[in-house]
Amino acid sequence: MGKSLKANLGTILGCALILIWCLLPVAWIISLSFKSQEAVRVGSPGFFPSSGGGAGWSNYSDVLQDGQFRQAIFNSIGISLIATLLSVVIATLAAYAIARLEFKGKKFVLTTALVIAMFPVVSLVGPLFDMWRAFGIYDTWLGLIIPYMSFTLPLAIWTLSAFFREIPWEMEQAAQVDGATSWQAFRKVIVPLAAPGVFTAAILTFFFAWNDFVFGISLTSTERARPIPAALSFFVGDDPFNRPSSLLAAGAVVATVPIVVLVLFFQRKIVAGLTAGAVKG
Protein backbone atom coordinates (compact mmCIF):
# COMPACT_ATOMS: atom_id res chain seq x y z
CA MET A 1 0.00 0.00 0.00
CA GLY A 2 2.86 2.34 0.82
CA LYS A 3 4.54 1.72 -2.52
CA SER A 4 1.25 2.28 -4.34
CA LEU A 5 0.71 5.58 -2.51
CA LYS A 6 4.23 6.73 -3.34
CA ALA A 7 3.75 5.76 -6.98
CA ASN A 8 0.47 7.69 -7.15
CA LEU A 9 2.04 10.72 -5.49
CA GLY A 10 4.96 10.55 -7.91
CA THR A 11 2.57 10.37 -10.86
CA ILE A 12 0.52 13.31 -9.59
CA LEU A 13 3.64 15.36 -8.91
CA GLY A 14 5.06 14.56 -12.34
CA CYS A 15 1.79 15.49 -14.09
CA ALA A 16 1.60 18.72 -12.07
CA LEU A 17 5.14 19.70 -13.05
CA ILE A 18 4.43 18.97 -16.72
CA LEU A 19 1.23 21.03 -16.61
CA ILE A 20 3.02 23.95 -14.95
CA TRP A 21 5.84 23.77 -17.49
CA CYS A 22 3.40 23.71 -20.43
CA LEU A 23 0.77 26.14 -19.16
CA LEU A 24 3.00 28.79 -17.57
CA PRO A 25 3.82 30.48 -20.93
CA VAL A 26 0.13 30.41 -21.83
CA ALA A 27 -0.88 32.00 -18.54
CA TRP A 28 1.90 34.57 -18.92
CA ILE A 29 0.86 35.68 -22.40
CA ILE A 30 -2.81 35.86 -21.38
CA SER A 31 -1.83 37.98 -18.39
CA LEU A 32 0.26 40.20 -20.63
CA SER A 33 -2.64 40.64 -23.07
CA PHE A 34 -4.76 42.24 -20.32
CA LYS A 35 -2.11 44.74 -19.25
CA SER A 36 -1.77 48.28 -20.51
CA GLN A 37 1.33 49.27 -22.41
CA GLU A 38 2.31 51.62 -19.59
CA ALA A 39 2.07 48.75 -17.10
CA VAL A 40 4.31 46.61 -19.30
CA ARG A 41 6.82 49.45 -19.63
CA VAL A 42 7.17 50.00 -15.89
CA GLY A 43 6.95 46.31 -15.02
CA SER A 44 3.67 46.50 -13.10
CA PRO A 45 2.30 43.13 -11.96
CA GLY A 46 -1.27 44.33 -12.40
CA PHE A 47 -3.61 41.96 -14.24
CA PHE A 48 -7.08 43.48 -14.14
CA PRO A 49 -7.97 47.16 -14.70
CA SER A 50 -8.85 47.56 -11.03
CA SER A 51 -5.30 46.61 -10.01
CA GLY A 52 -3.89 49.66 -11.70
CA GLY A 53 -1.93 47.89 -14.39
CA GLY A 54 -4.64 46.32 -16.50
CA ALA A 55 -6.20 47.37 -19.76
CA GLY A 56 -9.06 44.85 -19.70
CA TRP A 57 -10.48 43.87 -23.04
CA SER A 58 -9.38 47.06 -24.76
CA ASN A 59 -6.28 45.37 -26.15
CA TYR A 60 -8.44 42.75 -27.85
CA SER A 61 -10.83 45.33 -29.25
CA ASP A 62 -7.91 47.40 -30.56
CA VAL A 63 -6.37 44.37 -32.23
CA LEU A 64 -9.63 43.23 -33.83
CA GLN A 65 -10.36 46.75 -35.06
CA ASP A 66 -7.02 46.88 -36.85
CA GLY A 67 -7.64 46.42 -40.57
CA GLN A 68 -4.35 44.65 -41.28
CA PHE A 69 -4.92 42.13 -38.50
CA ARG A 70 -8.45 41.37 -39.71
CA GLN A 71 -7.06 40.84 -43.20
CA ALA A 72 -4.41 38.53 -41.76
CA ILE A 73 -7.12 36.46 -40.03
CA PHE A 74 -9.01 36.20 -43.31
CA ASN A 75 -5.83 35.19 -45.14
CA SER A 76 -4.95 32.51 -42.59
CA ILE A 77 -8.44 31.02 -42.62
CA GLY A 78 -8.69 30.96 -46.41
CA ILE A 79 -5.17 29.69 -47.09
CA SER A 80 -5.30 27.05 -44.36
CA LEU A 81 -8.69 25.68 -45.42
CA ILE A 82 -7.77 25.51 -49.12
CA ALA A 83 -4.41 23.87 -48.41
CA THR A 84 -6.08 21.40 -46.05
CA LEU A 85 -8.82 20.46 -48.52
CA LEU A 86 -6.44 19.95 -51.45
CA SER A 87 -3.89 18.06 -49.36
CA VAL A 88 -6.46 15.67 -47.92
CA VAL A 89 -8.04 14.92 -51.30
CA ILE A 90 -4.71 14.29 -53.04
CA ALA A 91 -3.27 12.38 -50.07
CA THR A 92 -6.35 10.15 -49.86
CA LEU A 93 -6.09 9.13 -53.51
CA ALA A 94 -2.31 8.69 -53.36
CA ALA A 95 -2.39 6.70 -50.11
CA TYR A 96 -5.10 4.41 -51.45
CA ALA A 97 -3.03 3.68 -54.56
CA ILE A 98 0.07 3.00 -52.46
CA ALA A 99 -1.81 0.73 -50.07
CA ARG A 100 -3.83 -1.23 -52.63
CA LEU A 101 -1.74 -1.36 -55.78
CA GLU A 102 1.48 -3.22 -56.38
CA PHE A 103 3.95 -1.33 -58.56
CA LYS A 104 7.67 -0.90 -58.83
CA GLY A 105 9.14 1.90 -56.80
CA LYS A 106 6.45 1.95 -54.07
CA LYS A 107 9.02 2.05 -51.26
CA PHE A 108 10.98 4.69 -53.14
CA VAL A 109 7.87 6.89 -53.34
CA LEU A 110 7.23 6.56 -49.60
CA THR A 111 10.88 7.20 -48.78
CA THR A 112 10.95 10.26 -51.02
CA ALA A 113 7.80 11.59 -49.40
CA LEU A 114 9.35 11.17 -45.96
CA VAL A 115 12.55 12.94 -47.05
CA ILE A 116 10.52 15.86 -48.40
CA ALA A 117 8.63 16.14 -45.10
CA MET A 118 11.93 16.30 -43.20
CA PHE A 119 13.57 18.81 -45.55
CA PRO A 120 14.63 22.10 -43.88
CA VAL A 121 12.09 24.78 -44.63
CA VAL A 122 14.59 27.65 -44.47
CA SER A 123 16.71 26.20 -47.29
CA LEU A 124 13.77 26.50 -49.72
CA VAL A 125 12.87 30.12 -49.01
CA GLY A 126 15.48 31.63 -51.37
CA PRO A 127 14.68 29.48 -54.42
CA LEU A 128 10.93 29.83 -53.88
CA PHE A 129 11.28 33.61 -53.57
CA ASP A 130 12.94 33.82 -57.00
CA MET A 131 10.62 31.28 -58.62
CA TRP A 132 7.42 32.86 -57.31
CA ARG A 133 8.47 36.32 -58.48
CA ALA A 134 9.25 34.89 -61.92
CA PHE A 135 5.90 33.04 -62.06
CA GLY A 136 3.94 36.03 -60.78
CA ILE A 137 2.54 34.30 -57.69
CA TYR A 138 4.67 36.06 -55.08
CA ASP A 139 2.56 37.67 -52.34
CA THR A 140 -0.53 35.62 -53.28
CA TRP A 141 -2.55 32.88 -51.65
CA LEU A 142 -1.36 30.41 -54.26
CA GLY A 143 2.25 31.21 -53.42
CA LEU A 144 1.64 29.99 -49.86
CA ILE A 145 -0.74 27.12 -50.59
CA ILE A 146 1.78 25.30 -52.80
CA PRO A 147 4.61 25.09 -50.22
CA TYR A 148 2.13 24.24 -47.47
CA MET A 149 0.86 21.32 -49.53
CA SER A 150 4.41 20.24 -50.37
CA PHE A 151 5.25 19.72 -46.70
CA THR A 152 1.90 18.40 -45.48
CA LEU A 153 1.19 15.92 -48.29
CA PRO A 154 3.97 13.46 -47.34
CA LEU A 155 2.81 13.25 -43.73
CA ALA A 156 -0.81 12.89 -44.82
CA ILE A 157 0.11 10.12 -47.29
CA TRP A 158 2.03 8.20 -44.63
CA THR A 159 -0.84 8.52 -42.14
CA LEU A 160 -3.56 7.51 -44.59
CA SER A 161 -1.65 4.66 -46.21
CA ALA A 162 -1.42 2.97 -42.79
CA PHE A 163 -5.20 3.13 -42.46
CA PHE A 164 -5.90 1.86 -45.96
CA ARG A 165 -3.61 -1.12 -45.42
CA GLU A 166 -5.62 -2.15 -42.35
CA ILE A 167 -8.98 -2.12 -44.17
CA PRO A 168 -9.90 -5.64 -45.38
CA TRP A 169 -9.76 -5.93 -49.15
CA GLU A 170 -12.83 -8.19 -49.02
CA MET A 171 -15.08 -5.29 -48.02
CA GLU A 172 -14.30 -3.44 -51.22
CA GLN A 173 -14.72 -6.62 -53.26
CA ALA A 174 -18.10 -7.27 -51.62
CA ALA A 175 -19.27 -3.78 -52.57
CA GLN A 176 -18.23 -4.38 -56.17
CA VAL A 177 -20.07 -7.72 -56.20
CA ASP A 178 -23.20 -5.86 -55.08
CA GLY A 179 -22.94 -3.68 -58.16
CA ALA A 180 -20.82 -0.75 -56.99
CA THR A 181 -18.14 0.61 -59.26
CA SER A 182 -14.55 0.92 -58.07
CA TRP A 183 -15.06 4.62 -57.43
CA GLN A 184 -18.32 4.04 -55.54
CA ALA A 185 -16.70 1.34 -53.41
CA PHE A 186 -13.81 3.66 -52.63
CA ARG A 187 -16.02 6.63 -51.82
CA LYS A 188 -18.78 4.87 -49.87
CA VAL A 189 -16.90 2.03 -48.21
CA ILE A 190 -13.16 2.68 -47.96
CA VAL A 191 -13.11 6.40 -47.17
CA PRO A 192 -15.68 6.19 -44.32
CA LEU A 193 -13.70 3.35 -42.74
CA ALA A 194 -10.54 5.45 -42.96
CA ALA A 195 -12.29 8.54 -41.56
CA PRO A 196 -10.08 8.77 -38.42
CA GLY A 197 -6.97 8.89 -40.59
CA VAL A 198 -8.51 11.40 -43.00
CA PHE A 199 -9.53 13.60 -40.08
CA THR A 200 -6.07 13.39 -38.52
CA ALA A 201 -4.41 14.31 -41.81
CA ALA A 202 -6.74 17.30 -42.16
CA ILE A 203 -6.02 18.54 -38.63
CA LEU A 204 -2.24 18.22 -39.02
CA THR A 205 -2.35 20.01 -42.37
CA PHE A 206 -4.45 22.83 -40.94
CA PHE A 207 -2.13 23.21 -37.94
CA PHE A 208 0.94 23.47 -40.17
CA ALA A 209 -0.65 26.05 -42.46
CA TRP A 210 -2.09 28.11 -39.60
CA ASN A 211 1.13 28.19 -37.54
CA ASP A 212 3.62 28.75 -40.37
CA PHE A 213 5.86 31.77 -40.03
CA VAL A 214 8.83 31.21 -42.36
CA PHE A 215 6.89 30.96 -45.61
CA GLY A 216 4.37 33.56 -44.48
CA ILE A 217 6.98 36.24 -43.87
CA SER A 218 9.29 35.33 -46.77
CA LEU A 219 6.80 34.86 -49.60
CA THR A 220 4.63 37.91 -48.90
CA SER A 221 5.33 41.63 -48.93
CA THR A 222 1.93 43.18 -48.18
CA GLU A 223 -1.13 42.36 -46.12
CA ARG A 224 -2.83 41.01 -49.26
CA ALA A 225 -1.71 37.43 -48.46
CA ARG A 226 0.21 37.76 -45.20
CA PRO A 227 -1.04 35.26 -42.55
CA ILE A 228 -1.40 35.91 -38.83
CA PRO A 229 2.05 34.76 -37.57
CA ALA A 230 3.82 36.95 -40.12
CA ALA A 231 1.43 39.86 -39.56
CA LEU A 232 2.21 39.91 -35.85
CA SER A 233 5.88 40.56 -36.61
CA PHE A 234 4.89 43.77 -38.46
CA PHE A 235 2.65 44.96 -35.65
CA VAL A 236 5.04 47.61 -34.31
CA GLY A 237 2.62 50.36 -33.26
CA ASP A 238 3.34 54.09 -33.40
CA ASP A 239 6.83 53.80 -31.93
CA PRO A 240 9.01 51.19 -33.70
CA PHE A 241 11.50 51.32 -30.80
CA ASN A 242 8.84 50.51 -28.22
CA ARG A 243 6.85 47.49 -29.39
CA PRO A 244 3.26 47.25 -28.08
CA SER A 245 3.82 44.05 -26.14
CA SER A 246 0.32 43.90 -24.68
CA LEU A 247 -1.29 44.28 -28.11
CA LEU A 248 1.03 41.66 -29.55
CA ALA A 249 0.05 39.32 -26.72
CA ALA A 250 -3.63 39.93 -27.42
CA GLY A 251 -3.06 39.20 -31.11
CA ALA A 252 -1.19 36.01 -30.25
CA VAL A 253 -4.07 34.87 -28.03
CA VAL A 254 -6.58 35.55 -30.81
CA ALA A 255 -4.41 33.57 -33.25
CA THR A 256 -4.17 30.67 -30.80
CA VAL A 257 -7.88 30.39 -30.02
CA PRO A 258 -8.85 28.45 -33.21
CA ILE A 259 -6.14 25.84 -32.58
CA VAL A 260 -7.17 25.41 -28.94
CA VAL A 261 -10.83 25.06 -29.90
CA LEU A 262 -10.04 22.42 -32.53
CA VAL A 263 -7.91 20.41 -30.12
CA LEU A 264 -10.50 20.57 -27.31
CA PHE A 265 -13.39 19.54 -29.54
CA PHE A 266 -11.63 16.87 -31.57
CA GLN A 267 -8.88 15.60 -29.25
CA ARG A 268 -10.29 12.07 -29.14
CA LYS A 269 -10.44 11.81 -32.91
CA ILE A 270 -6.94 13.23 -33.23
CA VAL A 271 -5.52 10.70 -30.77
CA ALA A 272 -7.48 7.88 -32.40
CA GLY A 273 -6.20 8.87 -35.81
CA LEU A 274 -2.58 9.04 -34.67
CA THR A 275 -2.63 5.71 -32.84
CA ALA A 276 -5.09 3.47 -34.70
CA GLY A 277 -2.82 2.77 -37.65
CA ALA A 278 0.02 1.77 -35.34
CA VAL A 279 -2.07 -0.44 -33.07
CA LYS A 280 -3.93 -2.44 -35.69
CA GLY A 281 -2.41 -5.54 -37.20
Buried (B, 14 or more C-beta within 10 A) or exposed (E): EEEEEEEEEEEEEEEEEEEEEEEEEEEEBBBBBBBBBEBBEEEBEBBEBEEEBBBEEBBBEBBBEBEEBBBBBEBBBBBBBBBBEBBBEBBBEBBBBBBBEEEEEBEEBBEEBBEEBEEEBEEBBEEBBEBBBEEEBBBBBBBBBBBBBBBBBBBBBBBBBBBBBBBEEEEBEEBEEEEBEEEEBBEEBBBEBBEBBBBBBBBBBBBBBBBBBBBBBBBBEEBEBBBBBBBBEEBEEEEEEEBBBBBBBBBBBBBBEBBEEBEEEBEEBBEBBBEBBEEEE
